[in-house]
Amino acid sequence: MDDADVSNQIQQMVCFICQEAEEKANEISLSAEEEFKIEKLQLVEVEKRKIRHEYERKEKQVEIKKKIEYSMQLNSSRLKILQAQDDLINSMKEAVGKELVHVSHNHHVYRKLMKELIVQSLLRLRESAVLLRCRKADHGFIESVLHLAKQEYAEKANVHPPEIIVDHQVYLPPAPSHHHMTGPSWNPPIGAQITVGPGRTGK
């Protein structure tokens, strides 16, 4: 074998080796690219899960904050309503108190009111004997309507007229003046109080 043949064989071997190396390099490159894509997808999916979890966490926080704010607003509204109701009731009580002072000056209306209050008290107590206390100034009004009140109660309750003892020893405080109609020591402008008689209890 001459030098030309040897050189030709060597060249063929070099070409074969280069081709094998190139094919191997392509395989490695494809494998590396495939592994990169897989690794990339895995990393992306992990980050997506983290982002989803973070979003869900923040969404829950926002929802909880909304519920807390709604609850606070609801409580604030309820308090305002209760305050408005309380103010209205106090205003009505004050207006009624002032009106009752005027009512007490109309003897006909006041006498009728006293009789109805006595009847209502008797209907609440449902007792056969009661003690009635009044203001000293109203003693005459009470005595004048007592019989009618007993009869009306007896008819409504379908019972015998009760025994009503008017207390001549203890009287209720006098009517308030126009300048002292409110405050802790304020007394109602209607002067009658019924309590259960001796040895009995109210219902």
C-alpha positions in Angstrom: 0.0 0.0 0.0 1.5 3.2 -1.1 1.4 6.6 0.7 -1.6 7.8 -1.4 -3.7 4.9 -0.2 -2.7 5.3 3.4 -3.5 9.0 3.2 -6.8 8.3 1.6 -7.8 5.8 4.3 -6.7 8.2 7.0 -8.8 10.9 5.4 -11.8 8.6 5.3 -11.3 7.7 9.0 -11.1 11.4 9.9 -14.3 12.1 8.0 -16.1 9.2 9.7 -14.9 10.4 13.1 -16.0 13.9 12.4 -19.4 12.7 11.2 -19.8 10.6 14.3 -18.7 13.5 16.5 -21.1 15.9 14.8 -24.0 13.4 15.2 -23.2 12.9 18.8 -22.9 16.6 19.3 -26.4 17.0 17.7 -27.8 14.3 20.0 -26.3 16.0 23.0 -27.6 19.4 21.9 -31.1 18.0 21.3 -31.1 16.2 24.6 -29.9 19.3 26.4 -32.5 21.4 24.7 -35.3 18.9 25.7 -34.1 18.9 29.3 -34.0 22.7 29.3 -37.6 22.8 28.0 -38.7 20.3 30.7 -36.8 22.2 33.4 -38.2 25.5 32.2 -41.8 24.2 32.2 -41.3 22.8 35.7 -39.9 26.1 36.9 -42.7 28.0 35.2 -45.4 25.7 36.7 -43.8 26.1 40.2 -43.8 29.9 39.8 -47.4 29.8 38.5 -48.5 27.8 41.6 -46.7 30.3 43.9 -48.4 33.2 42.1 -51.8 31.5 42.3 -51.3 30.8 46.0 -50.2 34.3 46.6 -53.2 35.7 44.6 -55.6 33.4 46.6 -54.1 34.5 49.9 -54.4 38.2 49.0 -57.9 37.6 47.6 -58.9 36.0 51.0 -57.4 39.0 52.8 -59.3 41.4 50.6 -62.5 39.4 51.2 -62.0 39.3 55.0 -61.2 43.1 55.0 -64.4 43.7 53.0 -66.4 41.6 55.5 -64.9 43.4 58.4 -65.6 46.8 56.8 -69.2 45.8 56.0 -69.7 44.5 59.6 -68.3 47.8 61.0 -70.6 49.8 58.7 -73.5 47.6 59.6 -72.8 48.1 63.3 -72.4 51.8 62.9 -75.7 52.0 61.0 -77.4 50.0 63.8 -76.0 52.2 66.4 -77.2 55.3 64.5 -80.7 53.7 64.2 -80.7 52.9 67.9 -79.6 56.4 68.8 -82.2 57.9 66.5 -84.9 55.6 68.1 -83.7 56.6 71.6 -83.7 60.3 70.7 -87.2 59.9 69.2 -88.5 58.1 72.3 -87.0 60.7 74.6 -88.4 63.5 72.5 -91.8 61.8 72.6 -91.6 61.3 76.3 -90.8 64.9 76.8 -93.6 66.0 74.4 -96.1 63.7 76.2 -95.0 65.0 79.6 -95.6 68.5 78.5 -98.9 67.6 77.0 -100.0 65.8 80.1 -99.3 68.9 82.1 -101.8 70.7 79.9 -104.2 67.8 80.1 -104.3 68.1 83.8 -105.7 71.6 83.5 -108.7 70.3 81.5 -110.8 68.8 84.3 -113.2 66.8 82.1 -110.3 65.3 80.0 -108.2 64.7 83.1 -111.0 63.0 85.0 -111.6 60.6 82.1 -107.9 59.9 81.7 -107.6 59.1 85.5 -110.5 56.7 85.2 -109.0 54.9 82.2 -105.7 54.6 83.9 -107.3 53.1 87.0 -109.1 50.6 84.8 -105.9 49.6 82.9 -104.1 49.2 86.2 -106.8 46.9 87.6 -106.8 44.9 84.4 -103.1 44.4 84.8 -103.2 43.4 88.5 -106.4 41.3 88.4 -106.7 41.6 92.2 -109.9 41.8 94.3 -108.3 44.3 96.7 -105.9 47.1 95.9 -104.4 50.2 97.5 -104.5 53.4 95.4 -102.2 56.3 96.0 -102.5 59.7 94.3 -101.3 63.2 94.6 -103.1 65.2 97.2 -104.4 67.7 94.6 -105.9 64.8 92.6 -107.8 63.2 95.5 -111.1 64.7 94.5 -110.7 63.5 90.9 -109.9 60.0 92.1 -112.9 59.8 94.4 -115.2 61.1 91.6 -114.2 58.4 89.1 -113.6 55.5 91.4 -117.0 53.9 91.2 -117.1 54.1 87.4 -113.6 52.7 87.1 -114.5 49.7 89.3 -117.7 49.0 87.4 -115.9 49.3 84.0 -113.2 47.0 85.2 -115.7 44.4 86.5 -117.5 44.4 83.1 -114.3 44.0 81.1 -112.8 41.4 83.4 -116.1 39.7 84.1 -115.5 39.7 87.8 -117.0 41.4 90.9 -116.0 45.1 91.4 -112.7 45.1 93.4 -112.2 46.8 96.8 -110.1 49.9 96.2 -108.7 51.7 99.3 -107.5 55.2 98.6 -104.5 56.0 100.8 -105.1 59.1 102.9 -101.8 58.9 104.6 -99.2 58.7 101.8 -99.5 60.9 98.7 -97.5 61.0 95.5 -95.2 64.0 94.9 -96.9 67.1 93.5 -97.1 67.9 89.8 -93.9 69.2 88.2 -93.6 72.9 87.3 -93.2 74.1 83.7 -89.5 74.9 84.5 -88.7 71.4 86.0 -90.1 68.8 83.7 -87.0 66.7 83.1 -84.1 65.3 85.1 -83.7 62.3 87.5 -86.1 63.7 90.0 -88.8 64.4 87.5 -92.3 63.0 88.4 -94.9 62.0 85.9 -97.6 64.7 85.5 -100.3 62.1 86.1 -101.0 61.5 89.8 -102.2 58.0 90.5 -100.5 54.8 91.7 -102.1 51.5 92.4 -100.5 48.8 94.5 -101.7 45.4 95.7 -103.6 45.5 98.9 -102.4 43.9 102.2 -101.6 40.2 102.1 -101.9 40.0 98.3 -99.4 40.1 95.4 -99.7 41.6 91.9 -99.7 39.6 88.7 
